[in-house]
Amino acid sequence: MLLLLISFLLGFTLIKAQQPQIVDEIWPEVQLHGRTGRLNCTVVRLNQNVVTWYHVNFRQTISVGETIEVMKNEVIGGLKKYEVQRKKLGDRDTFMLIIRRLRQEDAGYYKCTVRIQAVNNDLWPTKLGQLTVQASPKIRISGTTTVLQAHRGHNSSLQCSATGIPYPNITWVRLDGGLLPVLPTPVAQFRSERLPLVNVDIQHMGIYRCVADNFIKPPAEHLSQLLVFHAPRTRVVQNSVGQAQNRRFSAKLECIVQGHPEPTVTWERVINNGRVRITDNQKFDINKQTKDLQNLMAMESWYSLKIINVQANDYTTYYCIAENNFGRANSTFVLFETTECQGANCPSLPPSAATSTFSINPVFLFPLFISIEVLLL
């Protein structure tokens, strides 16, 4: 009985040793999105058996032998999406699975299997290979802060969520180059999906940029705006402005306003020791500037009052008033009389006589040249 068992085991071992086997590892493949991926499966003693490739994640058979089983094996530029190339060297057969124009759904595990005739499929040799498709970062808007409103003295945070393979690093900076209000001390940049804001105040208002980078170009970025509730603040560009009267010249008063919610801005002037509201009409042009705002701090707005055709009764005190539901502020201007036009829009003066040009006819210079020549002789 023992001899029979030993004979059976030896025979089974001999048969198994003669069966196909997958040798070597299927090395992981890492490629960029849009490139071509290749996985190699090497089999010894294949004989009449068949090698298959199977996408484990999608439970889809890709190939049987060198035949592609995928229904839609699209062709672009003369090359198919999927292809299997077989290379034979002695008793070794290598089946290379080629996947072109890689997309994210192509990533995952691929199983190489040798289908052995008359053998239960549980005993078929198999090995797994992994394909990684690298992808440049993209911001996930659903998990990213666009506008954050906070109260002074409170703690809050900005969130930036991104995708990409490998997973990107997230770095925060302020658009104006200022420091980030984080603990233990403010810093110029901060690496994390979440930017904690500690003891938020007015100077922290502005635009914050998060940059997602995984070294696959291009990096992705997103701008988040931080607004802090506070009463208005006003400041002047020039608190006293001069202009000549009765010569169709205009004067401009400029007021810079900050506050959140955005304040309502009005103008007043002093008449007979009382303050009178100014309305936008043919005499006064009230405007909010929308261009060339590089001199403004975060969340500031530039307002102007243009006094058209300055007359004697326009010389007085003016007020720029800003108001929201957190408070009120104002700045004061004085318009005074000058003898000449002031400002960038003054008419240019005619050229003086000293700068005028004249020409001489060369015919009149000819006798002069002759006389000089005679004297030299």
Backbone hydrogen bonds in HBPLUS format (Angstrom, degrees):
<---DONOR---> <-ACCEPTOR-->    atom                        ^
c    i                          cat <-CA-CA->   ^        H-A-AA   ^      H-
h    n   atom  resd res      DA  || num        DHA   H-A  angle D-A-AA Bond
n    s   type  num  typ     dist DA aas  dist angle  dist       angle   num
A0005-LEU N   A0001-MET O   3.06 MM   4  6.40 157.2  2.11 149.5 155.2     1
A0006-ILE N   A0002-LEU O   2.92 MM   4  6.18 158.5  1.97 149.3 155.2     2
A0007-SER N   A0003-LEU O   2.93 MM   4  6.07 156.8  1.99 144.5 151.2     3
A0008-PHE N   A0004-LEU O   2.92 MM   4  6.17 152.2  2.00 145.8 153.3     4
A0009-LEU N   A0005-LEU O   3.00 MM   4  6.25 162.5  2.03 150.0 154.1     5
A0010-LEU N   A0006-ILE O   2.96 MM   4  6.14 158.9  2.01 149.0 155.0     6
A0011-GLY N   A0007-SER O   2.93 MM   4  6.08 157.1  1.98 144.1 150.8     7
A0012-PHE N   A0008-PHE O   2.85 MM   4  6.07 157.4  1.90 150.3 156.7     8
A0013-THR N   A0009-LEU O   2.92 MM   4  6.04 160.4  1.96 146.7 152.1     9
A0014-LEU N   A0010-LEU O   2.93 MM   4  6.10 152.9  2.01 144.3 151.9    10
A0015-ILE N   A0011-GLY O   2.92 MM   4  6.14 158.8  1.97 147.9 153.5    11
A0016-LYS N   A0012-PHE O   2.88 MM   4  6.07 162.3  1.91 148.6 154.0    12
A0017-ALA N   A0013-THR O   2.87 MM   4  6.01 148.9  1.96 141.2 150.0    13
A0018-GLN N   A0014-LEU O   3.16 MM   4  6.37 130.0  2.43 136.0 147.8    14
A0018-GLN N   A0015-ILE O   3.07 MM   3  5.18 135.9  2.28  97.2 109.7    15
A0019-GLN N   A0016-LYS O   3.11 MM   3  5.10 151.6  2.19  99.6 108.4    16
A0021-GLN N   A0044-VAL O   3.23 MM  23  5.53 149.2  2.34 140.1 148.3    17
A0044-VAL N   A0021-GLN O   2.92 MM  23  5.53 159.5  1.96 157.8 163.7    18
A0023-VAL N   A0042-THR O   2.87 MM  19  5.71 150.5  1.96 149.1 158.7    19
A0029-GLU N   A0130-GLN O   2.92 MM 101  6.33 165.7  1.94 164.4 168.8    20
A0132-THR N   A0029-GLU O   2.78 MM 103  6.15 167.9  1.80 165.0 169.4    21
A0031-GLN N   A0132-THR O   2.99 MM 101  6.40 163.4  2.01 168.4 171.3    22
A0134-GLN N   A0031-GLN O   2.68 MM 103  5.89 161.1  1.71 152.4 156.8    23
A0035-ARG N   A0032-LEU O   3.06 MM   3  5.56 163.9  2.09 134.4 136.7    24
A0033-HIS N   A0134-GLN O   2.88 MM 101  5.68 127.2  2.16 155.0 157.2    25
A0034-GLY N   A0102-LEU O   2.83 MM  68  4.56 147.1  1.94 123.0 133.3    26
A0102-LEU N   A0035-ARG O   2.95 MM  67  5.53 171.0  1.96 153.8 156.8    27
A0037-GLY N   A0099-ILE O   2.82 MM  62  5.15 163.7  1.85 153.9 154.9    28
A0099-ILE N   A0037-GLY O   2.94 MM  62  5.15 166.4  1.96 150.6 153.5    29
A0039-LEU N   A0097-LEU O   3.06 MM  58  5.21 154.1  2.13 141.7 149.9    30
A0097-LEU N   A0039-LEU O   2.83 MM  58  5.21 158.9  1.87 160.3 160.6    31
A0041-CYS N   A0095-PHE O   3.13 MM  54  5.26 151.8  2.21 127.7 136.4    32
A0095-PHE N   A0041-CYS O   2.83 MM  54  5.26 167.1  1.85 151.1 151.4    33
A0043-VAL N   A0093-ASP O   2.76 MM  50  5.21 165.1  1.78 149.6 153.2    34
A0093-ASP N   A0043-VAL O   2.77 MM  50  5.21 164.5  1.80 156.5 161.8    35
A0045-ARG N   A0091-ASP O   3.09 MM  46  5.53 142.4  2.24 144.8 156.2    36
A0049-ASN N   A0046-LEU O   3.06 MM   3  5.59 160.9  2.09 140.0 141.1    37
A0050-VAL N   A0115-ARG O   3.38 MM  65  5.24 163.3  2.41 138.8 140.8    38
A0115-ARG N   A0050-VAL O   2.72 MM  65  5.24 156.2  1.77 165.0 168.1    39
A0065-GLY N   A0051-VAL O   2.72 MM  14  5.14 162.5  1.75 157.4 161.7    40
A0052-THR N   A0113-THR O   2.84 MM  61  5.25 159.3  1.88 152.4 159.5    41
A0113-THR N   A0052-THR O   2.99 MM  61  5.25 160.1  2.03 145.4 151.1    42
A0053-TRP N   A0063-SER O   3.16 MM  10  5.24 152.6  2.24 129.3 135.6    43
A0062-ILE N   A0053-TRP O   2.84 MM   9  5.40 152.0  1.92 137.6 145.5    44
A0063-SER N   A0053-TRP O   3.32 MM  10  5.24 162.4  2.35 133.6 135.8    45
A0054-TYR N   A0111-LYS O   2.94 MM  57  5.03 139.2  2.11 135.2 147.4    46
A0111-LYS N   A0054-TYR O   2.73 MM  57  5.03 163.5  1.76 150.8 154.4    47
A0055-HIS N   A0060-GLN O   2.74 MM   5  5.16 162.1  1.77 165.3 160.2    48
A0059-ARG N   A0055-HIS O   2.81 MM   4  5.59 110.6  2.30 141.1 159.5    49
A0060-GLN N   A0055-HIS O   3.15 MM   5  5.16 155.6  2.21 136.4 142.8    50
A0056-VAL N   A0109-TYR O   2.88 MM  53  5.50 145.6  2.00 146.3 156.1    51
A0059-ARG N   A0056-VAL O   3.24 MM   3  4.91 149.3  2.34  94.0 103.0    52
A0069-GLU N   A0062-ILE O   2.78 MM   7  5.33 162.8  1.81 132.2 137.8    53
A0064-VAL N   A0067-THR O   2.91 MM   3  5.35 156.6  1.96 154.8 161.6    54
A0067-THR N   A0064-VAL O   3.09 MM   3  5.35 158.6  2.14 130.1 130.0    55
A0081-LYS N   A0074-GLU O   2.84 MM   7  5.55 133.7  2.06 154.7 169.4    56
A0076-ILE N   A0079-LEU O   3.07 MM   3  5.57 159.9  2.11 151.9 147.0    57
A0079-LEU N   A0076-ILE O   3.24 MM   3  5.57 168.7  2.26 111.8 114.7    58
A0100-ARG N   A0081-LYS O   2.86 MM  19  4.97 169.4  1.87 149.9 153.6    59
A0083-GLU N   A0098-ILE O   3.06 MM  15  5.11 142.1  2.21 144.5 147.9    60
A0098-ILE N   A0083-GLU O   2.75 MM  15  5.11 168.6  1.77 172.0 170.6    61
A0085-GLN N   A0096-MET O   2.97 MM  11  5.14 156.3  2.03 142.8 147.9    62
A0096-MET N   A0085-GLN O   2.83 MM  11  5.14 173.2  1.83 157.7 155.9    63
A0087-LYS N   A0094-THR O   2.91 MM   7  5.15 157.2  1.96 145.5 153.1    64
A0094-THR N   A0087-LYS O   2.79 MM   7  5.15 171.7  1.80 156.9 159.7    65
A0089-LEU N   A0092-ARG O   2.84 MM   3  5.22 166.7  1.86 159.2 163.3    66
A0092-ARG N   A0089-LEU O   3.05 MM   3  5.22 158.0  2.10 122.4 126.9    67
A0106-ASP N   A0103-ARG O   2.98 MM   3  5.43 154.5  2.05 111.0 119.2    68
A0107-ALA N   A0104-GLN O   3.15 MM   3  5.67 159.3  2.19 113.2 119.2    69
A0108-GLY N   A0131-LEU O   2.90 MM  23  5.36 163.7  1.93 151.5 152.7    70
A0131-LEU N   A0108-GLY O   2.82 MM  23  5.36 170.2  1.83 163.4 166.1    71
A0110-TYR N   A0129-GLY O   2.72 MM  19  5.19 166.8  1.74 160.8 165.4    72
A0129-GLY N   A0110-TYR O   2.78 MM  19  5.19 155.3  1.84 152.9 161.4    73
A0112-CYS N   A0127-LYS O   2.84 MM  15  5.37 168.2  1.85 167.4 168.3    74
A0127-LYS N   A0112-CYS O   2.98 MM  15  5.37 144.5  2.11 144.8 155.0    75
A0114-VAL N   A0125-PRO O   3.01 MM  11  5.52 156.8  2.06 156.6 161.8    76
A0119-VAL N   A0116-ILE O   3.35 MM   3  5.66 143.0  2.49 134.8 128.6    77
A0123-LEU N   A0120-ASN O   2.84 MM   3  5.63 161.4  1.87 124.9 131.0    78
A0124-TRP N   A0121-ASN O   3.26 MM   3  5.11 166.3  2.28 101.0 105.1    79
A0135-ALA N   A0165-ILE O   2.86 MM  30  4.89 146.9  1.97 125.4 136.0    80
A0165-ILE N   A0135-ALA O   3.13 MM  30  4.89 150.2  2.22 121.4 130.5    81
A0138-LYS N   A0163-THR O   2.91 MM  25  5.28 145.5  2.03 142.5 147.3    82
A0163-THR N   A0138-LYS O   2.77 MM  25  5.28 154.8  1.83 152.7 161.5    83
A0140-ARG N   A0161-SER O   2.71 MM  21  5.28 168.9  1.72 136.9 140.4    84
A0143-GLY N   A0140-ARG O   3.08 MM   3  5.67 145.8  2.21 112.8 121.6    85
A0144-THR N   A0141-ILE O   3.18 MM   3  5.00 168.5  2.19 112.0 110.8    86
A0145-THR N   A0159-GLN O   2.80 MM  14  5.28 161.8  1.83 148.8 149.6    87
A0225-GLN N   A0146-THR O   2.87 MM  79  6.17 167.0  1.89 144.1 146.6    88
A0148-LEU N   A0225-GLN O   2.80 MM  77  6.18 163.0  1.83 170.0 175.7    89
A0227-LEU N   A0148-LEU O   2.78 MM  79  6.07 170.5  1.79 169.3 171.4    90
A0150-ALA N   A0227-LEU O   2.84 MM  77  6.28 155.7  1.90 157.5 165.4    91
A0229-PHE N   A0150-ALA O   2.94 MM  79  6.33 156.0  2.00 159.7 167.3    92
A0154-HIS N   A0151-HIS O   3.16 MM   3  5.72 160.8  2.20 135.6 137.2    93
A0153-GLY N   A0200-VAL O   2.62 MM  47  5.09 163.8  1.65 159.9 160.1    94
A0200-VAL N   A0154-HIS O   2.86 MM  46  5.57 165.3  1.88 158.1 154.0    95
A0156-SER N   A0197-LEU O   2.87 MM  41  5.04 159.6  1.91 142.9 149.8    96
A0197-LEU N   A0156-SER O   2.70 MM  41  5.04 170.3  1.71 142.3 142.3    97
A0158-LEU N   A0195-LEU O   2.93 MM  37  5.03 153.0  2.01 136.1 143.2    98
A0195-LEU N   A0158-LEU O   2.77 MM  37  5.03 170.3  1.78 156.1 159.5    99
A0160-CYS N   A0193-GLU O   2.90 MM  33  5.09 145.2  2.02 141.9 152.6   100
A0169-ASN N   A0213-ASP O   2.94 MM  44  5.39 164.4  1.97 142.1 136.9   101
A0213-ASP N   A0169-ASN O   2.98 MM  44  5.39 157.7  2.03 148.2 154.8   102
A0192-SER N   A0170-ILE O   2.94 MM  22  5.35 125.8  2.24 135.2 149.3   103
A0171-THR N   A0211-VAL O   2.94 MM  40  5.22 156.2  2.00 142.0 149.8   104
A0211-VAL N   A0171-THR O   2.82 MM  40  5.22 157.8  1.87 148.5 155.9   105
A0172-TRP N   A0190-PHE O   2.73 MM  18  5.10 162.0  1.76 148.1 154.4   106
A0190-PHE N   A0172-TRP O   3.08 MM  18  5.10 149.1  2.18 133.2 141.4   107
A0173-VAL N   A0209-ARG O   2.97 MM  36  5.40 148.7  2.07 150.2 160.0   108
A0209-ARG N   A0173-VAL O   2.81 MM  36  5.40 161.8  1.84 156.8 162.3   109
A0177-GLY N   A0174-ARG O   3.06 MM   3  5.20 162.0  2.09 108.4 113.3   110
A0175-LEU N   A0207-ILE O   2.92 MM  32  5.56 174.1  1.93 154.9 155.1   111
A0180-LEU N   A0187-VAL O   2.62 MM   7  5.31 174.5  1.63 158.7 159.3   112
A0182-VAL N   A0180-LEU O   2.87 MM   2  5.79 129.1  2.13 113.8  98.1   113
A0187-VAL N   A0180-LEU O   3.29 MM   7  5.31 142.3  2.44 134.4 140.6   114
A0198-VAL N   A0181-PRO O   2.94 MM  17  5.83 168.3  1.96 160.6 164.4   115
A0204-HIS N   A0201-ASP O   2.97 MM   3  5.56 156.7  2.03 115.7 123.4   116
A0205-MET N   A0202-ILE O   3.01 MM   3  5.59 166.7  2.03 118.9 123.3   117
A0206-GLY N   A0226-LEU O   3.19 MM  20  5.46 159.5  2.23 140.1 144.4   118
A0226-LEU N   A0206-GLY O   2.90 MM  20  5.46 170.0  1.91 165.3 168.4   119
A0208-TYR N   A0224-SER O   2.70 MM  16  5.08 173.1  1.71 161.4 163.8   120
A0224-SER N   A0208-TYR O   2.71 MM  16  5.08 169.2  1.72 157.3 161.2   121
A0210-CYS N   A0222-HIS O   2.93 MM  12  5.40 162.9  1.96 156.9 162.2   122
A0222-HIS N   A0210-CYS O   2.95 MM  12  5.40 146.1  2.07 149.3 158.8   123
A0212-ALA N   A0220-ALA O   2.70 MM   8  5.09 165.1  1.72 152.3 157.7   124
A0220-ALA N   A0212-ALA O   2.97 MM   8  5.09 155.1  2.03 148.9 152.8   125
A0230-HIS N   A0260-HIS O   2.92 MM  30  5.47 159.0  1.96 145.3 150.7   126
A0260-HIS N   A0230-HIS O   3.35 MM  30  5.47 162.3  2.39 137.6 142.8   127
A0233-ARG N   A0258-GLN O   2.69 MM  25  5.12 147.0  1.80 151.8 157.4   128
A0258-GLN N   A0233-ARG O   2.85 MM  25  5.12 155.0  1.92 152.1 155.9   129
A0235-ARG N   A0256-ILE O   2.89 MM  21  5.23 144.6  2.01 147.0 156.7   130
A0256-ILE N   A0235-ARG O   2.75 MM  21  5.23 174.9  1.75 168.0 168.2   131
A0237-VAL N   A0254-GLU O   3.22 MM  17  5.64 163.1  2.25 143.4 142.5   132
A0334-VAL N   A0239-ASN O   2.93 MM  95  6.41 141.6  2.08 140.6 152.5   133
A0241-VAL N   A0334-VAL O   2.90 MM  93  6.32 159.3  1.94 160.3 166.9   134
A0336-PHE N   A0241-VAL O   2.93 MM  95  6.32 155.8  1.99 146.2 154.2   135
A0243-GLN N   A0336-PHE O   3.03 MM  93  6.57 144.8  2.16 155.5 165.3   136
A0338-THR N   A0243-GLN O   3.15 MM  95  5.12 144.5  2.28 105.6 107.6   137
A0246-ASN N   A0310-VAL O   2.96 MM  64  6.30 147.1  2.07 156.2 164.4   138
A0310-VAL N   A0249-PHE O   2.77 MM  61  5.92 158.4  1.81 168.1 173.9   139
A0251-ALA N   A0307-ILE O   2.98 MM  56  5.15 153.2  2.05 138.7 147.2   140
A0307-ILE N   A0251-ALA O   2.70 MM  56  5.15 166.9  1.71 163.2 166.2   141
A0253-LEU N   A0305-LEU O   2.86 MM  52  5.10 165.5  1.88 146.5 150.5   142
A0305-LEU N   A0253-LEU O   2.78 MM  52  5.10 155.0  1.84 149.3 157.3   143
A0255-CYS N   A0303-TYR O   2.77 MM  48  5.16 165.8  1.79 149.0 154.0   144
A0303-TYR N   A0255-CYS O   2.77 MM  48  5.16 172.6  1.77 165.0 165.1   145
A0257-VAL N   A0301-SER O   2.82 MM  44  5.23 162.9  1.85 155.5 160.2   146
A0301-SER N   A0257-VAL O   2.75 MM  44  5.23 153.0  1.82 150.7 160.2   147
A0264-THR N   A0323-GLU O   2.85 MM  59  5.29 167.0  1.86 148.6 146.1   148
A0323-GLU N   A0264-THR O   3.01 MM  59  5.29 145.2  2.14 135.4 146.2   149
A0266-THR N   A0321-ILE O   2.86 MM  55  5.21 157.0  1.91 148.8 156.7   150
A0321-ILE N   A0266-THR O   2.85 MM  55  5.21 174.2  1.86 164.8 163.5   151
A0278-ILE N   A0267-TRP O   2.87 MM  11  5.46 167.1  1.89 148.6 145.0   152
A0268-GLU N   A0319-TYR O   2.99 MM  51  5.05 153.4  2.07 138.9 145.5   153
A0319-TYR N   A0268-GLU O   2.73 MM  51  5.05 156.1  1.79 149.3 149.0   154
A0269-ARG N   A0276-VAL O   2.95 MM   7  5.43 150.5  2.04 143.4 151.7   155
A0276-VAL N   A0269-ARG O   2.75 MM   7  5.43 163.2  1.77 156.3 160.7   156
A0270-VAL N   A0317-THR O   2.95 MM  47  5.53 150.9  2.03 158.6 163.7   157
A0271-ILE N   A0274-GLY O   2.66 MM   3  5.28 161.8  1.69 162.9 166.8   158
A0274-GLY N   A0271-ILE O   2.97 MM   3  5.28 153.4  2.04 110.1 118.7   159
A0281-ASN N   A0284-PHE O   2.83 MM   3  5.27 147.1  1.94 143.3 154.2   160
A0308-ILE N   A0283-LYS O   2.97 MM  25  5.28 173.2  1.98 165.1 164.1   161
A0285-ASP N   A0306-LYS O   2.94 MM  21  4.92 161.4  1.98 140.2 146.4   162
A0306-LYS N   A0285-ASP O   2.88 MM  21  4.92 167.0  1.90 139.5 143.9   163
A0287-ASN N   A0304-SER O   2.99 MM  17  5.32 164.4  2.02 153.6 155.6   164
A0304-SER N   A0287-ASN O   2.86 MM  17  5.32 155.7  1.92 157.0 160.0   165
A0289-GLN N   A0302-TRP O   2.77 MM  13  5.39 155.4  1.83 160.3 167.4   166
A0296-LEU N   A0293-LEU O   3.15 MM   3  5.65 166.4  2.17 119.8 121.9   167
A0300-GLU N   A0297-MET O   3.21 MM   3  5.71 152.4  2.29 141.2 135.6   168
A0314-ASP N   A0311-GLN O   3.01 MM   3  5.44 162.2  2.05 115.8 120.4   169
A0315-TYR N   A0312-ALA O   3.39 MM   3  6.01 168.0  2.40 115.4 118.6   170
A0335-LEU N   A0316-THR O   3.08 MM  19  5.64 173.7  2.08 165.3 166.0   171
A0318-TYR N   A0333-PHE O   2.81 MM  15  4.97 164.8  1.83 139.6 144.5   172
A0333-PHE N   A0318-TYR O   2.82 MM  15  4.97 159.1  1.86 146.7 148.0   173
A0320-CYS N   A0331-SER O   2.95 MM  11  5.25 160.9  1.98 148.5 154.8   174
A0331-SER N   A0320-CYS O   2.92 MM  11  5.25 147.4  2.03 142.0 152.6   175
A0322-ALA N   A0329-ALA O   2.82 MM   7  5.37 171.5  1.82 161.6 164.4   176
A0329-ALA N   A0322-ALA O   2.90 MM   7  5.37 156.1  1.96 157.4 162.6   177
A0324-ASN N   A0327-GLY O   3.00 MM   3  5.61 164.7  2.02 162.2 167.1   178
A0327-GLY N   A0324-ASN O   3.15 MM   3  5.61 162.7  2.18 115.1 120.2   179
A0355-THR N   A0352-SER O   3.09 MM   3  5.57 147.0  2.21 107.1 116.0   180
A0356-SER N   A0353-ALA O   3.18 MM   3  5.15 161.8  2.21 100.8 106.4   181
A0364-PHE N   A0361-ASN O   3.10 MM   3  5.85 141.7  2.25 121.9 128.8   182
A0365-LEU N   A0362-PRO O   3.12 MM   3  5.11 136.8  2.31  96.5 108.8   183
A0369-PHE N   A0365-LEU O   3.13 MM   4  6.50 152.3  2.21 153.3 160.7   184
A0370-ILE N   A0366-PHE O   3.19 MM   4  6.55 153.9  2.26 150.4 157.4   185
A0371-SER N   A0367-PRO O   3.02 MM   4  6.29 160.0  2.06 150.3 154.8   186
A0372-ILE N   A0368-LEU O   3.13 MM   4  6.36 160.5  2.17 151.3 155.9   187
A0373-GLU N   A0369-PHE O   3.08 MM   4  6.29 155.6  2.15 145.1 151.8   188
A0374-VAL N   A0370-ILE O   3.03 MM   4  6.37 152.9  2.11 151.6 158.1   189
A0375-LEU N   A0371-SER O   3.12 MM   4  6.38 164.3  2.15 152.3 155.7   190
A0376-LEU N   A0372-ILE O   3.14 MM   4  6.35 150.8  2.23 145.3 152.9   191
A0377-LEU N   A0373-GLU O   3.26 MM   4  6.55 139.8  2.43 139.3 149.1   192
A0377-LEU N   A0374-VAL O   3.10 MM   3  5.22 127.3  2.39  98.4 111.9   193
